[in-house]
């Protein structure tokens, strides 16, 4: 739940999925909460740009819970 790398995500899901891929940004480095925290740190470093790909992805729908299932 806190973090897993790409290979651990694939192993846990039987090869069905890896870390979440944010359109126009790329794959999260970690699955779980740490993946989200790392992307939010990038958002903060960009000065809170609401055009950041994670902001666009959040506006597009409810995806976050799917990253933990």
ChimeraX commands (.cxc) that place a marker at each C-alpha (Angstrom):
marker #1 position 0.00,0.00,0.00 radius 0.5
marker #1 position 2.84,2.42,0.73 radius 0.5
marker #1 position 5.11,1.65,-2.20 radius 0.5
marker #1 position 6.08,-1.03,-4.68 radius 0.5
marker #1 position 8.25,-0.76,-7.76 radius 0.5
marker #1 position 7.10,-1.65,-11.28 radius 0.5
marker #1 position 8.29,-5.26,-11.07 radius 0.5
marker #1 position 6.59,-5.81,-7.70 radius 0.5
marker #1 position 3.32,-4.40,-9.08 radius 0.5
marker #1 position 3.53,-6.74,-12.08 radius 0.5
marker #1 position 4.37,-9.72,-9.86 radius 0.5
marker #1 position 1.46,-8.99,-7.50 radius 0.5
marker #1 position -1.02,-8.65,-10.36 radius 0.5
marker #1 position 0.16,-11.71,-12.28 radius 0.5
marker #1 position 1.65,-9.49,-14.98 radius 0.5
marker #1 position -1.64,-7.69,-15.61 radius 0.5
marker #1 position -0.56,-4.18,-14.62 radius 0.5
marker #1 position 2.34,-2.11,-13.39 radius 0.5
marker #1 position 2.58,1.33,-11.86 radius 0.5
marker #1 position -0.02,3.88,-12.93 radius 0.5
marker #1 position 0.76,5.80,-16.12 radius 0.5
marker #1 position -0.26,9.46,-16.09 radius 0.5
marker #1 position -0.94,10.73,-19.62 radius 0.5
marker #1 position 1.56,13.45,-20.70 radius 0.5
marker #1 position 3.69,12.64,-17.62 radius 0.5
marker #1 position 4.63,8.96,-17.69 radius 0.5
marker #1 position 4.60,6.07,-15.26 radius 0.5
marker #1 position 4.79,6.68,-11.54 radius 0.5
marker #1 position 8.11,5.46,-10.14 radius 0.5
marker #1 position 6.29,3.64,-7.33 radius 0.5
marker #1 position 2.85,2.15,-6.99 radius 0.5
marker #1 position 0.88,2.98,-3.85 radius 0.5
marker #1 position 0.98,6.13,-1.79 radius 0.5
marker #1 position 4.64,6.91,-2.44 radius 0.5
marker #1 position 3.96,7.09,-6.16 radius 0.5
marker #1 position 1.33,9.76,-5.60 radius 0.5
marker #1 position 3.51,11.65,-3.10 radius 0.5
marker #1 position 6.42,11.73,-5.56 radius 0.5
marker #1 position 4.25,13.16,-8.35 radius 0.5
marker #1 position 2.76,15.73,-5.97 radius 0.5
marker #1 position 6.31,16.78,-5.04 radius 0.5
marker #1 position 6.93,17.47,-8.75 radius 0.5
marker #1 position 3.72,19.52,-8.82 radius 0.5
marker #1 position 4.87,21.53,-5.82 radius 0.5
marker #1 position 8.28,22.11,-7.42 radius 0.5
marker #1 position 6.55,23.45,-10.53 radius 0.5
marker #1 position 5.00,26.19,-8.40 radius 0.5
marker #1 position 1.58,24.55,-8.12 radius 0.5
marker #1 position 0.92,24.72,-11.85 radius 0.5
marker #1 position -2.72,23.64,-12.29 radius 0.5
marker #1 position -1.88,22.63,-15.86 radius 0.5
marker #1 position 0.46,19.92,-14.52 radius 0.5
marker #1 position -0.39,16.48,-15.96 radius 0.5
marker #1 position -1.49,15.11,-12.57 radius 0.5
marker #1 position -3.99,17.97,-12.19 radius 0.5
marker #1 position -5.36,17.26,-15.66 radius 0.5
marker #1 position -5.57,13.56,-14.82 radius 0.5
marker #1 position -7.42,14.26,-11.56 radius 0.5
marker #1 position -9.93,16.43,-13.43 radius 0.5
marker #1 position -10.48,13.60,-15.91 radius 0.5
marker #1 position -12.01,11.24,-13.34 radius 0.5
marker #1 position -11.71,8.97,-10.34 radius 0.5
marker #1 position -8.53,7.06,-11.05 radius 0.5
marker #1 position -6.75,7.12,-7.70 radius 0.5
marker #1 position -8.58,4.24,-6.02 radius 0.5
marker #1 position -7.85,2.05,-9.02 radius 0.5
marker #1 position -4.12,2.38,-8.32 radius 0.5
marker #1 position -4.57,0.62,-4.97 radius 0.5
marker #1 position -6.83,-2.25,-6.05 radius 0.5
marker link #1:1,2 radius 0.2
marker link #1:2,3 radius 0.2
marker link #1:3,4 radius 0.2
marker link #1:4,5 radius 0.2
marker link #1:5,6 radius 0.2
marker link #1:6,7 radius 0.2
marker link #1:7,8 radius 0.2
marker link #1:8,9 radius 0.2
marker link #1:9,10 radius 0.2
marker link #1:10,11 radius 0.2
marker link #1:11,12 radius 0.2
marker link #1:12,13 radius 0.2
marker link #1:13,14 radius 0.2
marker link #1:14,15 radius 0.2
marker link #1:15,16 radius 0.2
marker link #1:16,17 radius 0.2
marker link #1:17,18 radius 0.2
marker link #1:18,19 radius 0.2
marker link #1:19,20 radius 0.2
marker link #1:20,21 radius 0.2
marker link #1:21,22 radius 0.2
marker link #1:22,23 radius 0.2
marker link #1:23,24 radius 0.2
marker link #1:24,25 radius 0.2
marker link #1:25,26 radius 0.2
marker link #1:26,27 radius 0.2
marker link #1:27,28 radius 0.2
marker link #1:28,29 radius 0.2
marker link #1:29,30 radius 0.2
marker link #1:30,31 radius 0.2
marker link #1:31,32 radius 0.2
marker link #1:32,33 radius 0.2
marker link #1:33,34 radius 0.2
marker link #1:34,35 radius 0.2
marker link #1:35,36 radius 0.2
marker link #1:36,37 radius 0.2
marker link #1:37,38 radius 0.2
marker link #1:38,39 radius 0.2
marker link #1:39,40 radius 0.2
marker link #1:40,41 radius 0.2
marker link #1:41,42 radius 0.2
marker link #1:42,43 radius 0.2
marker link #1:43,44 radius 0.2
marker link #1:44,45 radius 0.2
marker link #1:45,46 radius 0.2
marker link #1:46,47 radius 0.2
marker link #1:47,48 radius 0.2
marker link #1:48,49 radius 0.2
marker link #1:49,50 radius 0.2
marker link #1:50,51 radius 0.2
marker link #1:51,52 radius 0.2
marker link #1:52,53 radius 0.2
marker link #1:53,54 radius 0.2
marker link #1:54,55 radius 0.2
marker link #1:55,56 radius 0.2
marker link #1:56,57 radius 0.2
marker link #1:57,58 radius 0.2
marker link #1:58,59 radius 0.2
marker link #1:59,60 radius 0.2
marker link #1:60,61 radius 0.2
marker link #1:61,62 radius 0.2
marker link #1:62,63 radius 0.2
marker link #1:63,64 radius 0.2
marker link #1:64,65 radius 0.2
marker link #1:65,66 radius 0.2
marker link #1:66,67 radius 0.2
marker link #1:67,68 radius 0.2
marker link #1:68,69 radius 0.2
view
